[in-house]
């Protein structure tokens, strides 16, 4: 079992940094508890489980499985060791204060595109509860046990998802549109995994070239898999109101207004969004909330 020890030269908040990769508190492929995480992943060399422990300024990493060496190599980027904060010095008093109080919040990257893309597709136009239920169902039905002693499970191999008929996803709450999109991206898994080595504009272009992957889905993948510090999830149900309320005291906003407010922070807009998400600031909700859907209505 390969091991790696890192010594930090600046703060790291492990839980908050990796939180975007966790798909609910009952994610079968990942667990985070305080300064400890375990995650199951697929690599070019095969499946792996990685364990990361933080002891103050020391990070201990261990991995299991055929892909253990590759997972160890990817671990520093996953926890944001090379996160570049150059140019981020917000004049906005709220953001400056949030950044001061969350010095260890970093933007990491998993390098695992399909593991970010499949959950993002499941989250399209449904509630988080519905999306997490579908994610757990897919892993329970077609996934497999991950290496190591933690009892995690792996997202199914792409060839399994690509060849599963769309109607088999219906009991999990997926209508044909999302089921077919899952199958289509799985069939092109290698093409999507290649974007980790591309410049960001080319990576976005390849993602967006697939019908059904819009700006929201592409940004959700780019911030997680590619570590895009400037990703903004345009089309999000809640984000415009959060940004407008926190930065301008406005309770409702459009995507255009959100982008206007985020423009001064271009280059680090994903960092601003993460700080706001972690702030606990929320506008009061007076309008209708997104409701669970029957798949027949989607």
N, C-alpha and C positions, 0 to 999 in steps of 0.2 A: 504494500500500500504506500504510494508516494506521499510525501509530506513536504510542506513548505512553511517557513516562518518568516513573517514580515515585521519590520519595525517601523512604526508610523512616524512621520515627521510633522504631521499636523492632525487635528482632531478628526475622528471618524465616528459617526453615529451609525452603527451597523444596521440596526433595525430600521431606521427611517430611510437609509440609503437603499436597502433592498426591498422595502415594502411594496413598490409598484409591481414587482415580479410575483407577489403573492396573490393568488386568486381566491380570496376569501380565507376565513379562519380555518376552514376544513379542506384546504388545498391538499390533494393526495400526493402531489409531487414536490411539495416544499413546506417546511415548518420554520418559523422564526420565534424564538423565545429570548427576549432580552438581548444578550450579546452572543447568541448562539444560533446558527442556522444550519439546516441540512436541505439539500436540493438534489432532485433526480433530473438528469438531462441526457440527451443523446449527442454524441460527438461523431466526428468522422471516423474515429477508431472504434466506436461502439458505445453502449450505454455506460453511465457512470453516476455515482452518488458522491457529492462533495459535502464535507462538513467544515464549517468555519467557526472558530471560537475567538472571541476578543478578550484579552486580558490587559486592560489599560492601553498602553501603546504597542502591545504585541499582538499579532494576529497569527493564529495557528490554523493551518489548512491541511486536511487529509482527504483522500479520495479512494473510492473502491470501483472495481469493474474494469472491463476492457478499455474504456475511454478515460481511465483515471488520470493518466499523464496529461492528456489534452485538457481535461477539466481543471487540473492544477494550473496549467499554463494560463487558462482563461480567468482564473479566480481573481487576480489583482484588478483586472479591468471591471469585473462584475461588481466589486465593492468600491469602485471609483478611485482606486489608488492614483490613476493618471488623470483624474478629472482636472481640467484646466479652467481656473477661475479668472484668468487674465481679463482685465477690463470690467470686471463686475465690482462696482463700488457705487451702489444705488444712492442717489441723493434723496429719494423718497424716504421720509422718516420711518414710516411703518416697515418698509422692506429692510432698511438698514438695521432696525431693531430686531426684526425676525432673523436676519442673517447673523447678527451678533449673538442671539440666543440659540441659534441652531448651527454652530460653526462646523459640526461634523456631518451635515447633510450634503451628500455628494451625488453626482449624476454618474451612475455606472453603466456598463453595457454587458449584456450576456453573450453576444455573438451568436445566439441561437434564434434564427429568424422565425422558423415555423413555430417554435414554442411561444413566441410573442404573437404571431399572426393568427393562429387558430383561436386562442381566447379572444382576440380582438374581433374576429368575425362573429363569434358567439355573442359578443356584447352589442352588436349592431342593433339599435332601435328596440331594445328590450331593457327591462330592469336588471340591475346587478344580481338580484336573487335568481332570476331566470337563467342568466348567463352562467353563473357559478354552478347551478344545478346541471345544466347541460355539459359543462366542462367535467364535473365529477362523474357524470354518467358515461361520457365517452371514455374516460380513463378506466372506469370500473368495468365497462363492457369489452373494450378492445385493447386496453393497455396491458402492461405486464409488470411483475415485481421488479423493483430497481435493485441494483447491487447494494451490498452493505447491510448493516444490522438494524436499520431504522424503520422498516416496513413501509417505505414509500413506493409509489407506483409511477411508471413512465407514461407519458403521452404515447398513444399508439404509433407504430412506425408509419411513415407517410404512405407506403404502399398498401397498408391495411385500410387507411382512411380513403385513399383514392379508389379502391375497388369495392368499398361498402356501398350498397344501393342507397339512394337518398331516402327511401321510405323507412330504412332501418333507424334513421335519426329521429323520426317523428315521435316515438315514445319518450325521447329526451327533451321534447319541446321545440325541436328545430323544424321550421317549415322548409319547403323545397328550396327556396332561394338561398338561405344560409347553408343548408346541407350541401347543395350543389357547389357552392363557393368553397366550402371546406374540402370537398372532393377534388375540385379543380386546382387549388393551391397545393394540395398534397401531391397531386400528379406532377406538379412542376417544382417539387421541393428543392431539387438541386439548383434550379435557376434562382429561386428566392434566397437560398443560403449563400449564393455567390455575392449578394449585395454587401456583405460585411467587408469585402475588400474594395468596394467601389467608393468614389467620392459621393458625398451625400446627395447632390443633385441627381446623379445617375441612379443612385439607389432609390430615391423617391420616384423617379421616372419609371423604373422597372416595376415598383409596387403599384403605381397608379395605372400602369398599362393593363392590368388585369381588371376586366369589368367587375364591379362589385367592391373594389377597393378604392375608397374615396379619400379625401384629405384627413378625415378623422382617423380612419383605420391606419393609414400610412404613418401619421404622426405617433399613434400609440405604439406601433412597431418600432419606429425609428428611435424613440427615446429609450425604449427598453433594450432592443437588440443592438442598436448602433451607438447609443449614448449621445444622441443629438441634443445638445444643451439648448438648442433654439426651437425645438419642436413645440408646436401649438396645436392642440386637438380641436380644430375648427369643426363645428357641428355638434359639439358636446351639449348635452341637455342642461347641465348645471354650470359649466365653467364660465360662460360670459357673465352671468349674474354674480358669481363669486369674485371675479376680477373687478367688475365695475363697482361692486359694493365696497371691496377692500381698498381700491385705489381712488375711487371718486365718490363714494357714498351713495351710489345709485343702485336701486334695488333690482332693476331689470336692465338687460342690455342685449344687443345683437352681437353676432360674431364680428361685425365691422367695428362696433364700439370697443369690443374687447381687444381687437388687434390695434386699434388706435391707442388705447391705454398702455398696451404692452410694447409699443414701438420704441420708446426710449431705452428699453432693455434688450433690444435686438442683439442676438448672439448668446443671450442667456435667458430667453423667455421661458424655457422649460424649467430653469432653476427658480425663476420668479413664481411660476405656477406651483411648483413643489413647496416652496416656502408658504404660499398662501393656503395650500391644501393642509399643511401641517399646523397652520396658525390657529385653527378652531374658529376663525371668523366665518360667519355664515349670514346671509340676508334672511330675514323672516320670510317664510313661505306662505303666501296668501292665495296663490293661484292653484290650478289643478296639478296634481303630481302624476308622474308617469305611472301607469297601472300595468300589471301583468296582462299579457295578451294570450288569447287562444291562437295556436299556430294557424288556424283557419282564417284568422283576420289579418295576418301579416302578409 
